């Protein structure tokens, strides 16, 4: 094992027993359930000895990535690979609704598929259509993000910017509220962007959520933050500023329905170990879980909304370290009671923020944080995630009915296809294994 691997993976190794127990118990308690299946004949009589093959076809838990490179790569071949690989892992896609790029010219939003192109900001219809056509749930990012205020809207007064935001919320809601269940309302409010004077107002978040609810009344409204939730002093206590922010919003009856956590490990290679692999660092399982447990006290669904795990190079050992970190943190997040989604950020290397395509020396390309290489070949991280998501965390099991026609199916929450074998016949039946509610189904053979 290299010196880097020893340092970076230190706490995953030292706390492996804790991690194993936490993951195994959390998965059994929060990601799995039992369904009771009764098989009867056409007259309603129970069928004994029927064999039921239960195959999960769609997971309830959301695994995602951003869709920022849909048809944005430099060749048709790369675009085709991207669109093929995405659903091999993911059932959720984050759609770019950055105001600056969605409406670069006032009154002319880039919704339509044939809109003028902007790098890493494909038209929203293009992304939504791709998701819906491939069984992927689209997610909106983000309604009111102060970093990306259009140039034409800057230097407006607070009343003026609020009026513009109301118009933006309304237009997006009318077009997408029925198509996109999850809506990120605010993002990175602890970052000093100052794109508008409104950002400095005390009611920035409260106003944003209450206004968003008018145009997205049936959607999950999510707050999102970057870094402060993990990296501040006392991050695992109620003195965490992000915890306090959410707690205050709830006390103000702001309709915050979900808490988003960014998990970008954007630290230079030379400080990786001392920043991330320390007792109170992101690569220390006990500490990581203590933060999640504290936020779970707010009784809201939680999401890892953006994740980047760096490899720092294309060296095979560096790629292997990236895959090992991903295996550990994904497992811990997946096993967390309140967690409902984990969203990786960039699928391929070389197309990240603030960098030219393929330039691995600058911007976020520096981190080699993708799951595919620049040539679109699979990194160990992709293969590791695919095994977890599509094999280890999906159910394919069998049961046999008792004398009363009943059988119990235990598996991961999600949609199933049941194949019931009886009297040399096989019939197919759908079933949903829900996290909440009664899971009973009767099938007639």
N, C-alpha and C positions, 0 to 999 in steps of 0.2 A: 504494500500500500504506500502511495506517495506521501510526502510530507503534507501536501495540501489536503489529501483525503483524510489523513489522521487528524488534522486540525478541524476541518470543516464538519466532519461526520462524528466528531468526538462525543457529543451529547446524545446523538441518535444511538450510538453504541453503548454508552454508559447507562442510558435510560431505556434500553430496549425492552426490558421486562415490563416496565411501566407502560410503554407504548403498546406492546402486545396485548396486555390486559385491557387497556383503555379502548383499543380498537376493536377487539373481539367482543367485549361487553357492549360497547356503544352500538356496534352494528346489529347485534342481536336485539337490543332494546329499541332502537330508534329507526333502523333501516329495514327491518324485517317484520313480518307478521304472519298470522295463520288465516287461511281461508277454509271454510267448510263447504265441500261440494257433495251434493246428493244426486245420485243417478237413479232415475225411475224409468219404467217403460211407458208406453203410450197410454196405459190405463192408470198410471200413477203408482204402480207397485214398485217397491224398492228393488234395485238390481244389486245382487251380491256378487262380488268377485270381478267387477268391472275394473279394468286397468286404465288409469288416467295418466297420460303424459302431459305434464304442465311445462310449457315453454314460455319464458318471459320474452316479450317482443318490444316492449318500451318501458324504460325506467321512469319511475316517478321523480327521483332525484335529478337535479339539473346539472349537467356537465357542459360547459360552454367555452367559447372563445370569441374574440371580436371578429367581425366580418369585413374588416376594413380593406382587405385585398381582393374582394370579389371582382373579377375581371380587371384587376389593376396591375397584374404582372406583365412582364415585357413580351411574352410569347403566348400564343394560343395553347401550346402544350403545357406550359406552367399553369395557366389559368384552369385548364381541365383537371390537372392533378390536384390543385388546391380545392376545387369544388368536389372532387371525389374523396379526398382525404378528410375533409371537414366532418362529414357525417359518420365516418368510421369511428370517430371518438365522441362527437358532440351532439347533444339534442337541444342546445340553447345557443343562440347567436346574438351578440351585442351589436346593435345597429348605431352608426354614428349620426347623432343629431346635433352636433356642435353648431351653435348659432352662426358663428363667423363663416363657416363653410357651407352650411345649409342655405343661408340667405346672404351671400356676399354682396348682392345688390338689393336694396330695400324693395320689398314687395314682390320679389321674384325668387321664391324658395325653390331649391333643387330637389323636389320630390320625385319628379318623373324619371323613368328609366333613361330617356334620351337627354337628360340635363347635361350642361357643360361639365367636363371632367375636372376633378380636383384630386390630386394624389392622396391616397389613403382615406378618401372621403367619398366612396361611391354613393350614387343616388340612393336615397332611402327606399324608394320603391323597388329598386334592383335587389337590395339586400333582403327586404321583407319577402319579396316574391321567391327568391332563392330559398329562404328558410321554410316558407310554407310549402313549397313544392317538394322539399326533402324531409318533411316531418320534423323540422327544427323549430323550436319556439323562439320568436324574435323578442329581443329586449331593448328598450329605449335608453340611450345614453347620450345626452342628459338634457333636461329641460332648462335649467338655470345654472350655468357653469360660467363663472365670471371671467375665466381666462380667455374664453372664446367669444367675446362680444364683438360684433362686426364694427369695422372702422366707422361706418356711417352712423352707428348708434352710440359711439363713445362721446363723452363730454355732454351728454344729455342730462337734464335735471332728474332727480329721483322720480317725481310724478311722471315725467315723460318716459323714462325707462320702464316704469311699471306698466304704463299703457302699452308700450311696445311688447313687453313680455306677455301681457294678457292676450294681445293679438296673436303672438307666437303660440302660446298654450292652446288657444281656441282653434287655430288652423291645424295644428298637429293632432289635437284631440278629435276633431271632426274627421280627419283622414285615417287615423291609426288606432284610436282608443279601442275599437272592437277587434283589432288584429293583434295588438301587442299587450299581453297581460301585465308585464312588469315595467314600471316607469321609474327611472332614476330622476329624482326631482332636483336635488342639489349635489354638488361634487366639490370636494377639496376646499371647504370653507375655512380651513386653517392656513391655507396657502396665500401669500400676499400678492394676489394677482392685480387687484384694483383696476379691473377693466371698466368699472362704473362706480359712481359715488354710492349707488344703492348697496353695493357690496359691504360698505362700512356701516350700514344701518343695522340697528339692533334686531329689527324684525325681518332680516333678509330670509332666513330659513322658514320662520313661522308663516310669513306672507306667501312664500313660494309654495309651501305645502297646502295651505288653505285655498290658494288660488288654483293650484293644480287639481284639487279634488273636484272643482266645478266642471272641469273638462275631461276628467278621467275618474268618474264616480265609482266605477266597478273595478278599477285596476289596483294593483299593489304598488303603493308609493314608497320609494326607497331613498334613504339618505346614504351618501357615499363619502368615504374619507380616505386620505392617502398618508399612511405612515404613522401618524400621531398615535393611533390606537395601539401600536406595538412598541414604539420607541421612546416614549416619554417616561420620566420617573413615575413610579407607582402606577404603571400601566395596568396592572392587574387588581386595582382597587377602584372604589367609586370616586377617587380623586383624578382619575383619567379624564382629561378635558372633553374627549369625545363622548365618553359615558355621560358626563354631566350635561353636555349639549343635548343629547337624545332625551335624557331624563327631563330636562327643562321643557323641551318641545312637547313631550307627552303631557306634562303638567299644564301646558297652555292649550291642550286639546288639539294640537296640530296632528293631522292625519298621517303620522309616520307609521308605515305598516311593516317595514323591513330595514335592517341595518346592514350596510355594505362596508366591507373592509378590503382595501387594496393590500396586496402582498407582493409588491415589486421589491426584489432584493437588489436595488440599484446602488450598489456600493462597489467602489473600485476594487480590483483584485487584491491589491496590497493591504487593504483593511478588512477583507472579507471575514477572516477568522475572528479577529478581535471585535468585530461589530456584530456578526450574526451567530457565531458559535461560541457563546459565553453563557453563563448560567441564566442571565436575563436577556437572552437573544432569541431571535426568531427560529434558530435551529436547535433550541432546547425544548424538548417535548413537554416537560412539566410546566415550564413557564408559558409556553404557547397555550396549553390547555387551561391554565389558570386565568388567562385573559379572556378566553372564550367563555369560561364558566361565569366570570363576572358579568360579562355582557348578557349572558343568558338570563340573568336575574331581571332584565327588562322585559322578558316574556314576549319577545318579537322574533320572527324569523330572521336568520342571519345568512349572509352571502359573502363568499370571497369573490369580489366583483372583478378583480384584475390581479393576475399573478404572473410574475416573471421570475424564474429561477435561472441564474446565469451559469453558463459553462465556461465563459471567458475565452474559449478557443475551440478549434475543431479537433484538438488532440483527443484520441480515444479515451484516455483516462479522465480528462475533464468532462467529456460527454457522459461517461459512466457515473461520475460524481453527481452531475445534474440529475440523472435518472434516479439515483438513490435518494437524493433529497426530495424529489417529486414523489417518489413512492411513499416516503415517510409522512410528508405534510398532507398529501391527498388523503392518506388513510386516516390521519387524525381529524382532518376537517370532515370527512365523510361520516365518521363515527360520532361527531358532535351532535347533541340532541336537537338544538335549534337550527342547525345548518340546513339550508334547502338548495344551495347551489355553490359550485366552485367553477370559476371562469378563468381559464388561462388566457393570456393576452394575445401574443403573436404566434400564429401557427408556424410560419417559416422564419428562418434567420434572414437578415439582410434587408428587411422592409419595415424596420421599426421607426419610431418617432425621431425627428430631427436628424435625419441622415439620408444621404442619397442611396438608392437601391444598390446593394452589394458592397457598399463601403463599410467595412467592419471596424473602422478606426474611430468613428465619431457617433454622436447621438446615442440612442439606445441600442443601436446595432453592436456597439462595443461589448455588450454583455453576452452575445451569442445565446440569447434566451429563448429561441424558438424550439419547437418540437421537430421540425423538419430543417434540413440544411438548405442553403441558398439554392442548391440544384434540385430541391424538393425531395431528396432521398430521406428516409426515415432515420432519425437519431434514436439512440437507446431510450431516450425519454418518451418518444412517441410509442415505441413498442411496449414499454413499461406501463404507460397509461392505458393502452389498448387492452392489455391483459387484465388490468384491474377493472376497467369500466365494462368491457364486453365479455369477460369470462368470469373473473372472481366475484364480481358484484352483480351478476345476473343469474337468474335461477333456471335450471333445467332439471326437473325432478319427476318422480313417478310415485303414484299411490294406488292402493287397491281398496275398493269399497267393502264395508263390513256387511253384516246380515241385514242392516237397516238401510243399506244403500249409501252410507256416508263414508267420506274420506277426508282427511285433513291435508292440506297443502301448506307447507311452510316455505316462505321465500321472500325475496326482496319486493318492496312495494313497487307496483307498476301494472302494466297491461299484459295479459297472458292469452295464449292460445292453448286451449285444452283439447287434446285428442283422446276420446274415450273409446276403448276397445271392448266390444262385447259381442258374443256370438259371431266371431269372425268378421265383424263390421267395425269400421272406424268412423267416428263422426267428430267434427270440429265445433268448438264452442268458445266464445270469448269470455274472459273473466277479468275483473279489476281487483287487485289486492291493494286496498287503501290503508293509509296510515291511521285514519280515524274512521269510525263508523263500523257497521256490521259487515263482515265479509262472508256472506253465504250465497250460494248459487245453486239452483236446481237445473239439471240438464235431462232432457228426454231422449232416450235412445230407442 
